[in-house]
Amino acid sequence: MFKLWNHSVSNEKKLVYTATGNGQYLKIIEILTEQGIPYTTRNNSVFRSSGFLQDQFIQYEIYVDEKDEERAKSAIFSSI
């Protein structure tokens, strides 16, 4: 399970990755979960309309505790 965080970001949390779309988001949280690193997520949705079509773009900001920042970045960037 993930936590959706819509409040201001605490000084104790560090942004480790910004994922675009559900697929990328799920891959990153799987990596963090496998490593036992707790995370918090904040999402931003942007809707654009072109003619009769409407597209949704979802951006996920993934935060970890400051003490886990380097370990999380290492796990993420060695796996993608």
GUNUNU-744110 format. One line per 2 residues: number of its first residue (from 1); for each residue x, y, z of N, C-alpha, C. Coordinates in Angstrom, 3 decimals, always signed. Layout:
REM residues N
NUM	X/Y/Z/X/Y/Z/X/Y/Z | ...
REM end
This chain:
REM residues 80
1	+0.827/-1.184/+0.000/+0.000/+0.000/+0.000/+0.872/+1.248/+0.000 | +0.431/+2.256/-0.635/+1.158/+3.505/-0.618/+0.356/+4.566/+0.098
3	+1.049/+5.578/+0.559/+0.405/+6.690/+1.228/+0.356/+7.855/+0.252 | -0.799/+8.429/+0.082/-0.947/+9.588/-0.777/-0.827/+10.821/+0.095
5	+0.111/+11.675/-0.208/+0.458/+12.782/+0.652/+0.174/+14.076/-0.061 | -0.812/+14.813/+0.366/-1.197/+16.039/-0.314/-0.918/+17.294/+0.504
7	-0.114/+17.206/+1.514/+0.218/+18.348/+2.342/+1.636/+18.794/+2.033 | +2.078/+19.858/+2.672/+3.434/+20.328/+2.422/+4.440/+19.255/+2.823
9	+5.563/+19.245/+2.149/+6.576/+18.219/+2.355/+7.408/+18.559/+3.584 | +7.528/+17.602/+4.459/+8.317/+17.763/+5.680/+9.797/+17.874/+5.341
11	+10.534/+18.578/+6.185/+11.990/+18.683/+6.004/+12.667/+17.336/+6.160 | +12.006/+16.393/+6.829/+12.592/+15.083/+7.054/+12.393/+14.152/+5.865
13	+11.599/+14.539/+4.892/+11.355/+13.722/+3.698/+12.148/+14.297/+2.527 | +12.690/+13.411/+1.719/+13.488/+13.823/+0.568/+12.908/+13.230/-0.705
15	+12.768/+14.055/-1.708/+12.309/+13.598/-3.016/+13.402/+12.751/-3.644 | +13.062/+11.500/-3.992/+14.061/+10.626/-4.601/+13.749/+10.300/-6.056
17	+12.496/+10.500/-6.456/+12.151/+10.181/-7.850/+10.816/+10.827/-8.209 | +10.714/+11.271/-9.440/+9.443/+11.747/-9.977/+9.080/+10.830/-11.136
19	+8.017/+10.070/-10.965/+7.571/+9.108/-11.974/+6.445/+9.722/-12.796 | +6.435/+9.406/-14.071/+5.358/+9.861/-14.939/+4.565/+8.649/-15.404
21	+3.319/+8.598/-14.990/+2.450/+7.489/-15.371/+2.470/+6.364/-14.359 | +1.423/+5.571/-14.413/+1.249/+4.482/-13.453/+2.316/+3.405/-13.556
23	+2.713/+3.050/-14.771/+3.692/+1.981/-14.953/+5.020/+2.302/-14.296 | +5.520/+3.493/-14.540/+6.800/+3.900/-13.953/+6.683/+4.002/-12.432
25	+5.577/+4.547/-11.969/+5.339/+4.658/-10.529/+5.355/+3.279/-9.859 | +4.629/+2.325/-10.430/+4.560/+0.987/-9.844/+5.929/+0.310/-9.807
27	+6.733/+0.534/-10.844/+8.072/-0.053/-10.886/+8.950/+0.506/-9.761 | +8.883/+1.819/-9.537/+9.719/+2.442/-8.513/+9.293/+2.009/-7.113
29	+7.982/+1.980/-6.853/+7.569/+1.582/-5.498/+7.830/+0.098/-5.249 | +7.833/-0.703/-6.297/+8.195/-2.115/-6.137/+9.656/-2.229/-5.691
31	+10.522/-1.439/-6.293/+11.942/-1.439/-5.920/+12.107/-1.039/-4.456 | +11.444/+0.039/-4.053/+11.561/+0.505/-2.679/+10.997/-0.515/-1.695
33	+9.880/-1.125/-2.040/+9.263/-2.128/-1.178/+10.182/-3.333/-1.011 | +10.775/-3.792/-2.112/+11.701/-4.927/-2.052/+12.893/-4.631/-1.148
35	+13.325/-3.376/-1.122/+14.466/-2.983/-0.294/+14.062/-2.639/+1.139 | +12.760/-2.677/+1.431/+12.283/-2.359/+2.769/+12.364/-0.884/+3.118
37	+12.291/-0.030/+2.093/+12.393/+1.411/+2.298/+10.991/+2.020/+2.281 | +10.557/+2.582/+3.399/+9.228/+3.216/+3.419/+9.227/+4.485/+2.567
39	+8.116/+4.762/+1.938/+8.019/+5.921/+1.049/+6.667/+6.592/+1.225 | +6.615/+7.817/+0.750/+5.381/+8.588/+0.725/+5.239/+9.138/-0.684
41	+4.021/+9.192/-1.173/+3.777/+9.623/-2.543/+2.880/+10.852/-2.575 | +3.201/+11.736/-3.469/+2.354/+12.898/-3.737/+2.095/+12.870/-5.238
43	+0.839/+13.010/-5.639/+0.600/+12.976/-7.082/+0.006/+14.277/-7.577 | +0.292/+14.538/-8.834/-0.213/+15.711/-9.524/-0.820/+15.227/-10.831
45	-2.057/+15.584/-11.077/-2.709/+15.208/-12.327/-2.885/+16.449/-13.182 | -2.601/+16.293/-14.449/-2.781/+17.385/-15.395/-3.660/+16.856/-16.522
47	-4.715/+17.568/-16.807/-5.597/+17.180/-17.897/-5.392/+18.142/-19.065 | -5.277/+17.603/-20.275/-5.226/+18.443/-21.453/-6.305/+17.996/-22.402
49	-6.801/+18.932/-23.076/-7.872/+18.633/-24.010/-7.459/+19.087/-25.392 | -7.619/+18.211/-26.361/-7.333/+18.563/-27.747/-8.497/+18.075/-28.590
51	-9.295/+19.004/-29.072/-10.477/+18.629/-29.831/-11.460/+17.909/-28.943 | -11.850/+16.712/-29.353/-12.805/+15.935/-28.574/-12.130/+14.959/-27.620
53	-10.806/+14.875/-27.696/-10.076/+13.924/-26.867/-9.519/+14.606/-25.622 | -9.499/+13.896/-24.531/-8.913/+14.410/-23.301/-7.904/+13.394/-22.796
55	-6.687/+13.848/-22.565/-5.614/+12.982/-22.080/-5.320/+13.325/-20.627 | -4.952/+12.323/-19.848/-4.567/+12.553/-18.463/-3.103/+12.210/-18.302
57	-2.393/+13.100/-17.678/-0.976/+12.916/-17.395/-0.829/+12.934/-15.880 | -0.326/+11.859/-15.312/-0.170/+11.782/-13.863/+1.309/+11.746/-13.519
59	+1.687/+12.595/-12.591/+3.063/+12.664/-12.135/+3.072/+12.310/-10.654 | +3.948/+11.394/-10.264/+4.070/+10.959/-8.880/+5.421/+11.393/-8.323
61	+5.405/+12.098/-7.221/+6.639/+12.445/-6.522/+6.782/+11.453/-5.375 | +7.930/+10.797/-5.321/+8.156/+9.746/-4.329/+9.207/+10.235/-3.330
63	+8.810/+10.257/-2.063/+9.648/+10.762/-0.986/+9.998/+9.642/-0.012 | +11.193/+9.755/+0.569/+11.616/+8.836/+1.629/+12.165/+9.654/+2.787
65	+12.324/+8.999/+3.922/+12.954/+9.660/+5.060/+14.376/+10.051/+4.685 | +14.831/+11.131/+5.257/+16.174/+11.628/+4.970/+17.241/+10.561/+5.183
67	+17.077/+9.743/+6.217/+18.071/+8.701/+6.515/+18.122/+7.610/+5.437 | +17.054/+7.465/+4.642/+17.000/+6.433/+3.599/+17.279/+6.973/+2.191
69	+17.551/+8.260/+2.087/+17.669/+8.895/+0.769/+18.712/+8.233/-0.130 | +19.925/+8.095/+0.336/+20.997/+7.546/-0.518/+20.734/+6.087/-0.885
71	+20.252/+5.317/+0.064/+19.953/+3.899/-0.200/+18.832/+3.771/-1.232 | +17.813/+4.628/-1.121/+16.699/+4.604/-2.071/+17.167/+4.985/-3.466
73	+17.932/+6.051/-3.579/+18.438/+6.482/-4.896/+19.307/+5.398/-5.523 | +20.148/+4.799/-4.714/+21.022/+3.734/-5.223/+20.192/+2.558/-5.746
75	+19.183/+2.147/-4.991/+18.329/+1.025/-5.402/+17.565/+1.349/-6.673 | +17.027/+2.555/-6.738/+16.236/+2.949/-7.917/+17.103/+3.028/-9.158
77	+18.207/+3.770/-9.069/+18.979/+4.029/-10.266/+19.853/+2.852/-10.696 | +20.036/+1.860/-9.838/+20.735/+0.656/-10.279/+19.761/-0.340/-10.911
79	+18.448/-0.084/-10.775/+17.446/-1.008/-11.284/+16.712/-0.524/-12.536 | +16.871/+0.741/-12.872/+16.139/+1.239/-14.056/+17.079/+1.503/-15.205
REM end
